[in-house]
Amino acid sequence: MALIAALVPASLLVSGHSATGGVLNVPPTFSGPGAVTMAVSPSTVDNSGSDTIEFDATFFDANGDTDVEIVAASSTLRVFEGSDNGGTLVQSWTGIWDGPPSATEFAIDPTGTAGDGSAFIADSYGGDDPGYVWTIPTTLTGNAEGVEHYVEFTVEDDDGISASTGANFNVISAIQIEGIFRQDGTAVDLTAPFGWTFPESAPGTTAVSSGDGTDEFWLVLRNSGSDPVDSFSLEFIDDTFESASTLQHIPIDGAIDFEYYEGTAAPGMGDDPVEHGSTTTAADDQDGIWENADFTSVDNYMWIRYEVDIPLIAGDANDYVTSFTVVAD
């Protein structure tokens, strides 16, 4: 059989040693060798100020795992209130390669062999200890069911190409508002906005108790967080009680005191005011705020009522109201 040869123009012959062309930049990924998408532990935390959560993620970049290939300052770790990164940004950090990260930074730490393309996020640099541990601040929004949050890690290379991974976690309130209750433990109001009112009283009357004139109205809080000695602040938002019917107002600042006790049982379960007995009175410090009140144990209940002084000149009304907040300190 004859051999058939094809003539190929010399211009199309390319030596393996003389080929030219662009170098392909492979973007960082969370699906390459050793890569791990974002994981959080635990999945539910509280906003007592002492609870912590750990974020873990490892990325892979075929071009390398050095600060020449990965731009730490453009890589971010961010927390949003909501189910994804479209929610409200509540915390952010930027990456750093060498040295301990500051409060607004996280470490990007290579894993295994240098240059193998794998690196993880951490709260310290230079060790084999992946994971960024964050202490949940008291400012994060929580409730009894848990408010959804989203943490996202974005890594960016020197060509501006990035990859992201994220995960969800829930924040519960360290201090739960159980509602407004009478002195015998029966409920007055279990849903916000809570009707923590006081009865119509003659001008000049002092120490008028929260209630309806027959029963006292007690605000009940529960220490639902992880800190046994969790503290909180109770604050009236405005400096007056306002009447919608008379348009009159009654000052709060310097005219209100709080009476309270810490119980060990839920309302109606044997430790209500009529059964507990002794209480403590705390002045409002002249500003309608009771600050740094302390629990002594997890799952205890704080019972609180207020007493207000009615000024000598005040319109008769039974609809004086104001708003209040309770936050963990």
FENHUPE-V528139 format. One record per backbone hydrogen bond with DSSP energy under -1.0 kcal/mol. CO is the residue of the C=O (numbers start at 1). NH is the residue of the N-H. If there is no record, write none. Layout:
# FENHUPE-V528139
CO_NH + CO_NH
This chain:
# FENHUPE-V528139
9_12 + 10_13 + 15_18 + 29_60 + 32_35 + 36_58 + 39_56 + 41_54 + 43_170 + 45_172 + 51_136 + 53_134 + 54_41 + 55_132 + 56_39 + 57_121 + 58_36 + 59_119 + 60_29 + 61_64 + 66_70 + 69_158 + 72_75 + 72_95 + 75_95 + 76_154 + 77_93 + 78_152 + 79_90 + 79_91 + 80_150 + 81_88 + 84_87 + 88_81 + 91_79 + 93_77 + 94_106 + 96_108 + 102_105 + 104_94 + 106_96 + 107_122 + 109_120 + 113_116 + 117_61 + 118_111 + 119_59 + 120_109 + 121_131 + 122_107 + 127_129 + 131_123 + 132_55 + 134_53 + 137_140 + 147_171 + 148_82 + 149_169 + 150_80 + 151_167 + 152_78 + 153_165 + 154_76 + 155_163 + 156_71 + 157_160 + 161_157 + 163_155 + 165_153 + 167_151 + 169_149 + 170_45 + 171_143 + 171_147 + 172_47 + 174_224 + 174_225 + 176_222 + 179_220 + 180_188 + 180_189 + 181_218 + 182_185 + 183_274 + 186_182 + 189_180 + 194_196 + 195_197 + 197_211 + 202_205 + 205_310 + 208_308 + 210_217 + 215_212 + 218_181 + 219_304 + 220_178 + 220_179 + 221_302 + 222_176 + 222_224 + 223_299 + 227_230 + 230_295 + 231_329 + 232_293 + 233_327 + 234_290 + 235_325 + 239_252 + 241_250 + 242_321 + 243_247 + 248_243 + 250_241 + 252_255 + 255_309 + 257_307 + 258_282 + 259_305 + 260_280 + 261_303 + 263_301 + 266_269 + 272_275 + 272_276 + 273_277 + 280_260 + 282_258 + 284_287 + 284_289 + 288_236 + 290_234 + 293_232 + 297_300 + 300_223 + 301_263 + 302_221 + 303_261 + 304_219 + 305_259 + 306_210 + 307_257 + 308_208 + 311_204 + 321_242 + 323_237 + 325_235 + 327_233
